[in-house]
Amino acid sequence: MRKFWLLCLFLLTACGTPPHAISPSTPEMVNVALTPSLRPFAEVLHTCAAAYMELTINIVEVPASAQDIQTADLVIRLGGTPGGFYAALIGEESVVLIVNANNPVLAIPADKLRDLFTGLITSWAEVGGTDQPVQVWSFPEGDDARAAFDAVIFPGEDLTPQALLAPNPQAMLGAVADDPLAIGYVPQNWLTQMSDETLIRPLSINQKLVEQLHQPVLALSRVEPKGSVQQLLVCMQSVIK
């Protein structure tokens, strides 16, 4: 009889309703559009996303002129204005002038820097260098770093038609590193992350210009962020100081 009851107990236990399995919640996807100028900031985004199990991020690198705030949860760009959208300051970045490391010119006055980028100065001899042609490098129109640079260095004037255009800061660094006659500019974080800084040297300029080229990094969204997007912004603000 005892064996019979033990068997019944076993069958009731085996046939009973199993405990409800709690499945982990699906992380919320946050879509971020980041300009090429700010590619180094992607590492911070990934670090912050990893800190919150409830969110994951999808980062798309898009030039500022092509960013669509209607299809992204966050649009991150250098400088500029909110344009009627919600904007959060998540950090700051400086645009720095660069030349080839073999260029003997150490500094250029503000007025001559303007003339150089607008094409009035075409020889390095006019700014204390050798009598060789200057090769100006810039970014395409609509690039956020270019917009900030143009507005400070030669406001209201046009870039020299002899300038060559680099599609992104990585290409700019490569171009200036390969040409002793080149001059260009990149966001500071790109310069500090170079694998070989001996090929490129920052150019000294007027302190007022240095301050003006120090730009805010803005995160824009259609509405004030809530939930996971808000957590991501707060994390970025705490990491980027």
N, C-alpha and C positions, 0 to 999 in steps of 0.2 A: 504493500500500500504506500509506503514511504517513497519508493521508487516511482510510483505512479504520479504522486503529487509533484515530485521534483521534475518529472517529464512535462507535466502540464505547465508548471512555472516557466520552464525553459521555452516552451512553445509560445506562451503568452508574451514573453519578453522578446522573442525573435520576431513575432508577428506584429508587435506594437508599432505605433507611429514613431519614426526616427526623429531625433531632435532637429529643429529647423537650422539649416546651415546659413550662417551670416556671410554673404558674399561681400568682398571689399567694394567700396563705392568707386565708380569710375572717375579718375581725375578730370577736373575741368580743364579744357583746352583754352589757352590764352594765345591769341594770334598777335604777333609783334612785327611791325614793319620797321626795319632799322636801316639807316642810310650807310653807304660804304664808308663814309668818314668816321663813323662810330663803330665799326666792326669790332675793335678791341673791347667794347662794352658788352658784347655778346657773352663773354665769360662771366660777367657779373650776373647777367640774366639767368644763365644756367645754374650758377651757384645759388641764387635766390629761389629758383624753381625747385631745386633739390631739397631746399629747406622746408618745403611745404608738400606733403604727400598728396594733398588734395588737388594739386594743380600740375599741369605740364605745359610747356610752351612750344610754340612753333614760330621760329624766327625766319623771316624772309628779308633778304637784303635788297632794298629798293631805293633808287635815287630819289632825292627829296621831291623833284618835279613830278615823279610818277607815283608817289605815295597816295593811297586812297584811305582816308580816315573813316570812310563808310564801311569798309570791308575788314578793317583791323581793329582789334581791341585797344591796342596802343600803337601810336606812331612816334618813334623816337628820332629826333633830329638835332642838328647843331644850330643854335641861334634861331633867328627868325621871330615871328610873332604868332600868338595862338590863333589868330584869325577867327575869333568867335567860338572856338572850341575850348573844352576844359584843358588846362595846362598845368603840369606839375614839374617843378624844378627838381631834377634828380642828380645834377652834378654840374661841373664846369669843365671846359676844355679850351686850350689855347691853340691858335693856328701859328705855326712858326715858319720862318723863311729858311730855306736850305740851299746849300751850294755843294758842289763836289769838294771833297777833302783836299784836292790838289789846287783849288782856287786860292790865290794869295789874298783876295779881298776879304777882310775881316768884318767890315761894317759899311753900311750905306746910309747916308742921310735920307730923311723922309722925302724931300723934294726930288732927289735923284732916283729914289726907289719908284716914285710915281712915274717919272719920265722913262724909266727903264721898262716898266710893265705896259706903258702906253705906246712905246716905240720911239720916243724922242731921243733916247739914248740907245745906241746899238753896239757900242764897243765897251769892253771891260776897262779900257784905258781911261774912259771918262769918269770912272768911279774908283780909280787907283789900282787897276789891274793891268794885265798885259794888253797889247793892241790886237785883240782878237774879238770876233763877234759874240754877242750875248745870245744865248738860246733860252728864251723864256718858255716855261712850262706852266700850264694852268689846268683847271678841270672844265668839263663841259658846262654850258649854261644850265641853270637849274640845280646844280650841285650846291649843297648847303655850305660847304667849306668855301667854295668860290664866292658865293653870295656875301659871306661875312668878310672875306679878304678884299673883294672889289670895293665894298662899301667903305672900308677903312683906308685902303692904299690909294685908290684913285676914284673917289666918289664922283659920279656924273660924267665920267670919261669912259672911253672904250679900250678894251684890251688890244694890244698890238696884234695886227693880223698875221704877224710872223710867229705868234705863239703856237706851240704844239700842245695838244690836249691829252692828258692822261685820264683814262676811264675811272681810275680809283687811286687812293693813296699808295697802294702797293706798287702800281705801275709808275707812279710819280717817283717813288724812292728808287726804283730800278733805273729810270731814265736819268735822274740826276747822278746816280752812282756811276753810270757808264759814260757820262759826258763832262769833262772838266770845264766846259763853257756854259753849262746849264745852271739855271736858277729856278726854284719852284717853292712850294709850300705844302705842308701837311699838318694835320692835327698832331699835337704833342705826343699823344699816346702811341701813334704809329712810329714815331722816331725812337721812343724809348724801348719799343719792342723789337727793334731791328736786330737781326742775328749778327750783323757786322757793321757797327757804327763807324768804323774807320774809313768807310767809303764816302760818307756824307758828314757835313758839318753845319750846324745851325749858324745863321748869319745874324750878327748884332744889328739891332735897329733902335730907333728912338723909343725911349721908355713910354711915351704917351701912346705910340702905336702898339707897343707890347700890351698895354692895358686894354686898348680898344679891341685887340685881337683875342682877348680873353672872353670867351663866349659861353652863354648858358647852354646846358643840354636839357632839352624839354621833352617830356612825354605827353603827347596829346591824345585825347579821346573825345568821342562824341558827347558823352555825358560824364558826370563825376563818377569815377570808378567805385565799385562796391565789391565785396567778397574777395575772391581770389585775385582779381586785378588790383584791388586796393592793397592787398597783402604784398603783392609783387612790387608795387611802387614804394611802399614803406621800406621794404627790404633793400631795394636799390638805393634809396636815399641814405640808409644807414651804412651801406658798404662803400658808396662813392662819396668821399669827403673832400 
